[in-house]
Amino acid sequence: MRASGGVATVALAAVLGGSACLPPLGGGTCPVAGSEPVSVPLDDLAGLRDALEARFPTCFGGVVRTGPSSADIYVVGSHAPVLVLAQQLMGPTFTIAMRASDHALADVRALKAQIDADADELHAAGIPTQDTGIRMVAEGPRVLVGLWPYTQAGVTALEARYGTGWMDIQAYGPVEPG
């Protein structure tokens, strides 16, 4: 689904309502939280991300810039109101496409915080995590986990503990002097 301001946004908002959510694919709802944000600074995708995550915490997956005046937003399920609000906040000259996400950004942030909190315990168990972050992949947000030394046993242990499909586990080795 794509909106590029103007008539598309107005028509979609009229049909769905500015803060109504459709049920996601596979059931469930996307509850709306807090008050609707009224503005985001021009071309501020971080501000857009924060506003959408605050408004739609259970279905907003993230945002990725795709060009000077375009971005993709990741959404769990088909919640057109997320796209409508994104377009309203970014304005009619900014093009936004909606992509499917398998995880909400808030859930991925919570998992990242848990992995960070468990670092000492992971190291004691022989799982040498080095750093964490959040990364967008085609399916949506993931916890980026650096592992060094990188071993399949370490990957398997992390996936057994935190679940598969939630992390992008990469080799984070020492930097060679150059």
Secondary structure as the mmCIF struct_conf table of DSSP 4:
data_model
#
loop_
_struct_conf.conf_type_id
_struct_conf.id
_struct_conf.beg_label_comp_id
_struct_conf.beg_label_asym_id
_struct_conf.beg_label_seq_id
_struct_conf.end_label_comp_id
_struct_conf.end_label_asym_id
_struct_conf.end_label_seq_id
STRN STRN1 ARG A 2 ALA A 3
BEND BEND1 GLY A 5 GLY A 5
HELX_RH_AL_P HELX_RH_AL_P1 GLY A 6 LEU A 16
TURN_TY1_P TURN_TY1_P1 GLY A 18 SER A 19
HELX_LH_PP_P HELX_LH_PP_P1 LEU A 22 PRO A 24
TURN_TY1_P TURN_TY1_P2 LEU A 25 GLY A 26
BEND BEND2 GLY A 27 GLY A 27
BEND BEND3 GLY A 34 GLY A 34
HELX_LH_PP_P HELX_LH_PP_P2 SER A 35 PRO A 37
TURN_TY1_P TURN_TY1_P3 LEU A 42 ASP A 43
HELX_RH_AL_P HELX_RH_AL_P2 LEU A 45 ARG A 55
BEND BEND4 PHE A 56 PHE A 56
TURN_TY1_P TURN_TY1_P4 PRO A 57 CYS A 59
STRN STRN2 PHE A 60 GLY A 67
TURN_TY1_P TURN_TY1_P5 PRO A 68 SER A 69
STRN STRN3 SER A 70 VAL A 75
BEND BEND5 VAL A 76 GLY A 77
HELX_RH_AL_P HELX_RH_AL_P3 ALA A 80 MET A 90
TURN_TY1_P TURN_TY1_P6 PRO A 92 THR A 93
BEND BEND6 PHE A 94 PHE A 94
STRN STRN4 THR A 95 ALA A 100
BEND BEND7 ASP A 102 HIS A 103
HELX_RH_AL_P HELX_RH_AL_P4 LEU A 105 ALA A 117
TURN_TY1_P TURN_TY1_P7 ASP A 118 ASP A 118
HELX_RH_AL_P HELX_RH_AL_P5 ALA A 119 ALA A 124
TURN_TY1_P TURN_TY1_P8 ALA A 125 GLY A 126
STRN STRN5 THR A 129 VAL A 137
TURN_TY1_P TURN_TY1_P9 ALA A 138 GLU A 139
STRN STRN6 GLY A 140 LEU A 147
BEND BEND8 TRP A 148 PRO A 149
HELX_RH_AL_P HELX_RH_AL_P6 GLN A 152 TYR A 162
TURN_TY1_P TURN_TY1_P10 THR A 164 GLY A 165
BEND BEND9 TRP A 166 TRP A 166
STRN STRN7 MET A 167 ALA A 171
HELX_LH_PP_P HELX_LH_PP_P3 PRO A 174 PRO A 177
#
